[in-house]
Amino acid sequence: MRVACAAGLANILFISAAWLDALWWPVKWPVPKPPSPKLILASASPRRAELLRNAGFAFVVEPAHVDESVLEGEEPLAYAKRLARDKGRAIHQKRAHDFVLGADTIVLVGARILGKPGDPKEAARMLHLLSGRTHKVITAVCLISPAGKEDIRAETTEVFMRELSEKEISDYIATGEPMDKAGAYAIQGRASKWIPKITGDYFNVVGLPVALVSAMLSELGFGGS
């Protein structure tokens, strides 16, 4: 009888010791995975955001603010690429674990760069320059990966605008539409009726060459579309 009790007590003590070991043994919690990198659009342009959204990309808008002055002797393409790069880098400093997309669009008449008009008079001068002739629209894009790799490319589209009357120009400026657009017009807006022909990517003229950006994202490994 005593032997049986002793054996039972030993079993209880053994089980209790094992239970205590299990209780105090460090728990191996699963290590959480880091969040997937996001796509950050370093632009305040509602048109670029709309184009990305319509193409099915998930992204966050975080505008970059950089000096957009043209450097002495700087070629138009180099200027657009530099601004796209500077915008991308400015945001990537704060969002180093994400993909950052910077972009800049310019209108080119001959060798003259047309940015956004500063006032209605400048908008009128730009529209007079574009009236009845072909011009180029260049959008440069810079994509920076979480690893810091930069991919900078540009798309060029030729646009023909028919001749405009003084009244058409003044009425258009009165709508306010030209004031935040490179070249003082929006191809997707009221100015569409003046543009019978383009050669190249339409979305590039709106502000973002979507097909090019999609290819760049794929090549750098972004999986958020």
Secondary structure, DSSP 8 states (H G I E B T S, - for coil): -HHHHHHHHHHHHHHHHHHHHHHHS-------------EEE----HHHHHHHHHTT---EE----------TT--HHHHHHHHHHHHHHHHHTT-TTSEEEEEEEEEEETTEEE---SSHHHHHHHHHHHTTEEEEEEEEEEEE-TT--EEEEEEEEEEEE----HHHHHHHHHTTGGGGSGGG--TTTGGGGG--EEES-HHHHHT--HHHHHHHHHHTT----
